């Protein structure tokens, strides 16, 4: 398989064997091997029931792995870092997600790329926009910059009571 480019979202909001969440993110980046680029780290509010703030980043990785093979490697890293299955949106020592890849759309029984929820998630779009603002979502045709602008507009809408 030819080398393709991946955007990987990384997050942590629980200390683990590598230290506090920021150290967990740094160690996960190192575990992935040579990367093309890494965004700055963003402190973000949790989604769902967790009360701990997250450290989030995006990295760009070139790999000859298929999306499924890369997912398997990401899941091994998560397990090696102490991630255990648990409550959806709960606290976690590390979370690694394939968000986009240069091959367009990938779907199998375990994985969908682009990530199904990334278009509305500021904790993914904010870091990603610092690295690849012109990368297009193959489903909507919108750039990461445009998706972020839309997510920001939704965040600014008045809340109904």
C-alpha positions in Angstrom: 0.0 0.0 0.0 1.4 3.5 -0.8 2.1 5.9 2.0 -0.9 7.9 3.0 -1.4 10.8 5.3 -3.5 10.6 8.5 -4.9 13.2 10.9 -5.0 11.6 14.4 -6.8 13.2 17.3 -5.3 12.7 20.7 -6.8 13.4 24.1 -6.2 12.6 27.8 -7.9 13.8 31.0 -6.5 11.3 33.5 -3.0 10.7 34.7 -1.3 7.4 33.9 2.0 5.7 33.9 3.6 8.6 31.9 2.3 11.3 34.3 -0.4 13.9 34.0 -2.6 14.2 30.9 -0.2 16.5 29.0 2.6 13.9 29.6 0.3 11.1 28.5 -0.3 13.0 25.2 3.4 13.6 24.6 4.2 9.9 25.3 1.4 8.8 22.9 2.9 11.0 20.2 6.3 9.4 20.8 4.8 5.9 20.7 3.4 6.6 17.3 6.8 7.0 15.8 8.0 9.7 13.4 5.2 12.2 12.8 5.0 14.9 10.2 3.5 17.6 12.5 1.9 18.1 15.9 -0.5 20.9 16.9 -0.2 22.8 20.1 -2.0 21.4 23.0 -5.5 22.6 23.8 -7.2 22.4 27.2 -10.9 21.6 26.6 -14.0 21.0 28.6 -15.2 17.4 28.7 -18.1 16.1 26.7 -20.5 14.0 28.7 -20.3 13.0 32.4 -16.5 13.4 33.0 -15.6 16.3 35.2 -11.9 16.5 34.3 -10.7 18.9 31.6 -8.9 17.3 28.6 -5.6 18.0 26.9 -6.2 17.6 23.2 -4.0 17.7 20.1 -3.8 16.6 16.5 -0.9 15.0 14.8 -0.2 14.3 11.1 1.3 10.9 10.4 2.5 9.4 7.1 2.0 5.6 7.0 1.8 2.7 4.6 -0.7 1.1 6.9 -4.3 0.7 5.9 -6.8 2.6 8.1 -7.8 -0.7 9.8 -4.2 -1.6 10.5 -3.5 1.8 11.9 -6.6 1.6 14.1 -5.4 -1.7 15.4 -2.0 -0.1 16.3 -3.8 2.9 18.0 -5.9 0.5 20.1 -2.7 -1.4 21.1 -1.1 1.9 22.2 -4.2 2.8 24.2 -4.2 -0.6 26.0 -0.4 -0.3 26.6 -1.1 3.2 28.2 -3.6 1.7 30.5 -6.9 2.5 28.7 -9.7 0.2 29.7 -13.1 -0.2 28.2 -15.5 2.0 30.1 -18.3 4.5 30.1 -18.8 6.5 26.9 -17.3 10.0 27.3 -15.8 9.1 30.6 -12.3 10.0 31.9 -9.5 8.3 30.0 -5.7 8.1 30.2 -5.4 8.3 26.4 -7.7 8.4 23.4 -6.4 8.1 19.8 -8.8 8.5 16.9 -8.3 8.5 13.1 -10.1 11.6 11.9 -9.1 12.0 8.3 -6.8 10.3 5.8 -5.6 11.2 2.4 -7.4 8.2 0.8 -10.8 9.7 1.2 -13.5 7.6 2.8 -13.0 4.3 4.5 -15.7 2.1 6.0 -15.5 -1.4 7.5 -17.1 -3.1 10.4 -14.8 -1.5 13.0 -13.9 1.9 11.5 -15.3 4.8 9.6 -13.0 7.6 8.2 -13.7 10.4 8.3 -14.6 10.1 12.0 -18.4 10.4 12.2 -18.5 13.1 14.8 -15.5 15.3 14.0 -17.3 18.0 12.1 -19.0 19.3 15.3 -16.2 18.8 17.8 -14.2 21.9 18.5 -11.7 19.8 20.6 -10.8 18.0 17.3 -11.2 20.9 14.8 -9.3 23.6 16.8 -6.0 21.7 16.9 -6.5 20.2 13.4 -7.1 23.7 11.9 -3.6 24.8 13.1 -2.0 22.0 11.0 -4.2 21.3 8.0 -6.8 24.1 7.6 -7.2 23.4 3.8 -7.7 19.7 4.1 -11.1 18.8 2.8 -13.6 16.5 4.4 -14.3 14.0 1.5 -18.0 13.7 2.6 -19.0 17.3 2.8 -16.3 18.9 0.6 -15.7 21.5 3.3 -12.2 22.4 4.5 -11.2 21.9 8.1 -11.2 25.7 8.4 -14.8 25.9 7.1 -15.9 23.1 9.5 -14.3 25.0 12.4 -16.1 28.2 11.4 -19.4 26.3 11.4 -18.7 24.7 14.8 -17.8 28.1 16.3 -21.0 29.6 14.9 -23.0 26.9 16.6 -21.2 27.6 19.9 -22.2 31.3 19.7 -25.9 30.6 19.2 -28.1 31.7 22.1 -29.2 28.8 24.2 -32.9 28.1 24.6 -34.2 27.8 28.1 
